[in-house]
């Protein structure tokens, strides 16, 4: 699987693009090409063909222009990727106010990010340890912080809680995307796979040799009608993560006189 890294481009040029502090127009002054149009085309390529297919040449082909014409607006692929990230982050940052209560707020944050990854699976292939400092990424972070602001946590703890939530969602979404790709590649759904393999597995898994694997594996498979359910893993895991955050919040508030 292709892995790209955010923040690889020239920082001055990336920030200028992200915040649109400078943008050229065509020589005739017509809006036939722009940063926004290039970025939309790049996102369409990544959504439809995967991140491995993304290149300046492929984006130009989609727009019906020469590759070199893109460089008038975007210095290169690294800077383009940063703007792509910030653009799709706008889908989460523009989701309106979070519901009242930290738990409901964090749950909304998690579900918004889950939906974002499923709409744009290529996001899972971009390492963002060096974050994109664009307007949408900043607005997304600010919105998500609102869920845990004023509930007794310190600033570092607030940031760490968001890292925990978003890290969990990232892993859960990766499982969902991989499951969907497996179905596409094999032509067999998880339920169909289980129907075909479940009876065989029950015969070869010796309950005397593997008592726990035989019992638990059979129970989980029958309950899920699949070897693995990304949706169940997300719902179960999110509830447990929020339970853990609740312990921290209660602990901090217990110290408050």
C-alpha positions as semicolon CSV with decimal commas, in nm:
position;residue;x (nm);y (nm);z (nm)
1;X;0,000;0,000;0,000
2;X;0,133;0,341;-0,098
3;X;0,228;0,569;0,191
4;X;0,269;0,941;0,143
5;X;0,378;1,198;0,400
6;X;0,227;1,536;0,468
7;X;0,455;1,834;0,508
8;X;0,713;1,718;0,250
9;X;0,673;2,025;0,032
10;X;0,826;2,369;0,057
11;X;0,668;2,513;0,375
12;X;0,637;2,868;0,241
13;X;0,473;2,751;-0,080
14;X;0,247;2,503;0,099
15;X;0,126;2,766;0,344
16;X;0,066;3,014;0,064
17;X;-0,148;2,756;-0,112
18;X;-0,329;2,643;0,201
19;X;-0,424;2,994;0,303
20;X;-0,452;3,123;-0,057
21;X;-0,229;3,420;0,016
22;X;-0,124;3,425;-0,350
23;X;-0,279;3,269;-0,658
24;X;-0,227;3,337;-1,024
25;X;-0,496;3,351;-1,285
26;X;-0,465;3,255;-1,648
27;X;-0,309;3,504;-1,887
28;X;-0,649;3,594;-2,025
29;X;-0,787;3,641;-1,678
30;X;-1,041;3,363;-1,723
31;X;-1,116;3,119;-1,440
32;X;-1,035;2,818;-1,662
33;X;-0,787;2,684;-1,410
34;X;-0,731;2,750;-1,041
35;X;-0,588;2,590;-0,729
36;X;-0,938;2,487;-0,621
37;X;-1,015;2,321;-0,952
38;X;-0,682;2,136;-0,954
39;X;-0,734;2,017;-0,596
40;X;-1,087;1,895;-0,668
41;X;-0,958;1,697;-0,966
42;X;-0,677;1,549;-0,756
43;X;-0,923;1,440;-0,486
44;X;-1,142;1,278;-0,753
45;X;-0,841;1,084;-0,882
46;X;-0,745;0,967;-0,532
47;X;-1,106;0,876;-0,444
48;X;-1,166;0,683;-0,763
49;X;-0,828;0,533;-0,845
50;X;-0,632;0,535;-0,520
51;X;-0,338;0,737;-0,399
52;X;-0,091;0,534;-0,606
53;X;-0,254;0,673;-0,921
54;X;-0,214;1,034;-0,813
55;X;0,038;1,235;-1,013
56;X;0,052;1,579;-1,165
57;X;0,022;1,416;-1,508
58;X;-0,291;1,220;-1,408
59;X;-0,455;1,532;-1,263
60;X;-0,376;1,725;-1,579
61;X;-0,532;1,448;-1,790
62;X;-0,847;1,465;-1,581
63;X;-0,864;1,841;-1,634
64;X;-0,783;1,815;-2,003
65;X;-0,480;2,043;-1,980
66;X;-0,106;2,008;-2,020
67;X;0,087;1,889;-1,717
68;X;0,314;2,193;-1,711
69;X;0,015;2,427;-1,683
70;X;-0,052;2,292;-1,333
71;X;0,282;2,418;-1,208
72;X;0,165;2,776;-1,258
73;X;-0,072;2,714;-0,965
74;X;0,079;2,426;-0,764
75;X;0,457;2,383;-0,717
76;X;0,440;2,003;-0,710
77;X;0,275;1,689;-0,579
78;X;0,386;1,732;-0,212
79;X;0,221;2,074;-0,189
80;X;-0,084;1,946;-0,379
81;X;-0,125;1,663;-0,129
82;X;-0,119;1,909;0,162
83;X;-0,399;2,112;0,005
84;X;-0,596;1,796;-0,072
85;X;-0,579;1,697;0,294
86;X;-0,685;2,038;0,415
87;X;-0,971;2,047;0,165
88;X;-1,127;1,718;0,276
89;X;-1,074;1,815;0,641
90;X;-1,322;2,092;0,567
91;X;-1,592;1,826;0,540
92;X;-1,542;1,745;0,909
93;X;-1,476;2,098;1,033
94;X;-1,797;2,223;0,874
95;X;-2,021;1,973;1,049
96;X;-2,184;2,229;1,276
97;X;-2,172;2,260;1,653
98;X;-2,107;1,950;1,858
99;X;-2,383;1,817;2,083
100;X;-2,388;1,908;2,451
101;X;-2,181;1,695;2,688
102;X;-1,823;1,580;2,637
103;X;-1,914;1,217;2,569
104;X;-2,172;1,299;2,303
105;X;-1,930;1,553;2,157
106;X;-1,643;1,306;2,131
107;X;-1,874;1,044;1,985
108;X;-1,974;1,292;1,715
109;X;-1,606;1,368;1,649
110;X;-1,534;0,998;1,610
111;X;-1,829;0,937;1,377
112;X;-1,743;1,240;1,163
113;X;-1,388;1,112;1,119
114;X;-1,508;0,756;1,053
115;X;-1,733;0,884;0,775
116;X;-1,450;1,100;0,636
117;X;-1,217;0,801;0,605
118;X;-1,483;0,590;0,436
119;X;-1,552;0,867;0,182
120;X;-1,182;0,921;0,117
121;X;-0,996;0,594;0,191
122;X;-0,671;0,739;0,058
123;X;-0,649;0,945;0,376
124;X;-0,541;0,626;0,551
125;X;-0,232;0,616;0,331
126;X;-0,107;0,960;0,431
127;X;0,114;0,987;0,739
128;X;0,026;1,313;0,914
129;X;0,268;1,318;1,207
130;X;0,368;1,654;1,061
131;X;0,026;1,812;1,044
132;X;-0,111;2,024;0,764
133;X;-0,141;2,376;0,904
134;X;-0,421;2,491;0,679
135;X;-0,745;2,671;0,763
136;X;-0,964;2,361;0,751
137;X;-0,725;2,146;0,954
138;X;-0,706;2,424;1,213
139;X;-1,085;2,466;1,220
140;X;-1,128;2,088;1,253
141;X;-0,890;2,076;1,549
142;X;-1,058;2,374;1,714
143;X;-1,403;2,221;1,667
144;X;-1,294;1,888;1,811
145;X;-1,132;2,055;2,112
146;X;-1,470;2,208;2,195
147;X;-1,587;1,859;2,301
148;X;-1,340;1,848;2,591
149;X;-1,294;2,215;2,674
150;X;-1,396;2,315;3,025
151;X;-1,449;1,962;3,162
152;X;-1,154;1,961;3,402
153;X;-0,872;1,845;3,176
154;X;-0,546;2,026;3,118
155;X;-0,451;2,149;2,773
156;X;-0,213;1,859;2,710
157;X;-0,477;1,612;2,826
158;X;-0,733;1,766;2,592
159;X;-0,495;1,726;2,300
160;X;-0,411;1,370;2,408
161;X;-0,776;1,270;2,430
162;X;-0,829;1,384;2,071
163;X;-0,517;1,195;1,965
164;X;-0,659;0,884;2,134
165;X;-1,001;0,917;1,968
166;X;-0,865;0,994;1,624
167;X;-0,604;0,721;1,649
168;X;-0,872;0,465;1,734
169;X;-1,091;0,578;1,445
170;X;-0,796;0,564;1,206
171;X;-0,728;0,200;1,297
172;X;-1,094;0,101;1,285
173;X;-1,142;0,270;0,948
174;X;-0,838;0,092;0,806
175;X;-1,002;-0,238;0,899
176;X;-1,324;-0,133;0,728
177;X;-1,147;-0,026;0,410
178;X;-0,938;-0,343;0,397
179;X;-1,253;-0,552;0,443
180;X;-1,425;-0,371;0,157
181;X;-1,120;-0,417;-0,065
182;X;-1,109;-0,789;0,016
183;X;-1,470;-0,825;-0,095
184;X;-1,397;-0,635;-0,417
185;X;-1,082;-0,837;-0,490
186;X;-1,232;-1,180;-0,418
187;X;-1,590;-1,125;-0,529
188;X;-1,703;-1,277;-0,199
189;X;-1,860;-1,091;0,095
190;X;-1,755;-1,167;0,452
191;X;-2,089;-1,340;0,508
192;X;-2,033;-1,557;0,199
193;X;-1,678;-1,632;0,313
194;X;-1,805;-1,739;0,654
195;X;-2,077;-1,957;0,503
196;X;-1,814;-2,133;0,292
197;X;-1,538;-2,163;0,551
198;X;-1,723;-2,169;0,883
199;X;-1,825;-2,537;0,871
200;X;-1,473;-2,641;0,769
201;X;-1,313;-2,434;1,044
202;X;-1,543;-2,587;1,304
203;X;-1,420;-2,931;1,200
204;X;-1,048;-2,859;1,198
205;X;-1,038;-2,646;1,515
206;X;-1,003;-2,916;1,780
207;X;-1,182;-2,796;2,096
208;X;-0,960;-3,016;2,312
209;X;-0,642;-2,866;2,167
210;X;-0,770;-2,510;2,125
211;X;-1,060;-2,484;2,374
212;X;-1,083;-2,107;2,392
213;X;-1,021;-2,042;2,022
214;X;-1,282;-2,301;1,925
215;X;-1,547;-2,169;2,163
216;X;-1,496;-1,796;2,122
217;X;-1,422;-1,809;1,750
218;X;-1,738;-2,007;1,683
219;X;-1,952;-1,776;1,898
220;X;-1,814;-1,459;1,738
221;X;-1,846;-1,597;1,387
222;X;-2,205;-1,704;1,442
223;X;-2,298;-1,371;1,602
224;X;-2,138;-1,162;1,328
225;X;-2,197;-1,405;1,040
226;X;-1,846;-1,312;0,935
227;X;-1,489;-1,361;1,055
228;X;-1,476;-0,990;1,139
229;X;-1,717;-0,698;1,142
230;X;-1,561;-0,352;1,100
231;X;-1,883;-0,184;1,212
232;X;-1,904;-0,393;1,530
233;X;-1,535;-0,332;1,602
234;X;-1,589;0,043;1,565
235;X;-1,900;0,058;1,783
236;X;-1,759;-0,167;2,055
237;X;-1,419;0,000;2,056
238;X;-1,555;0,354;2,058
239;X;-1,771;0,281;2,363
240;X;-1,472;0,134;2,550
241;X;-1,246;0,428;2,459
242;X;-1,508;0,674;2,583
243;X;-1,542;0,470;2,903
244;X;-1,169;0,517;2,954
245;X;-1,189;0,892;2,897
246;X;-1,473;0,906;3,150
247;X;-1,242;0,757;3,414
248;X;-0,990;1,033;3,344
249;X;-1,252;1,309;3,355
250;X;-1,397;1,178;3,681
251;X;-1,049;1,153;3,832
252;X;-0,962;1,511;3,741
253;X;-1,293;1,650;3,865
254;X;-1,259;1,458;4,193
255;X;-0,955;1,674;4,266
256;X;-1,154;1,992;4,220
257;X;-1,261;2,135;4,557
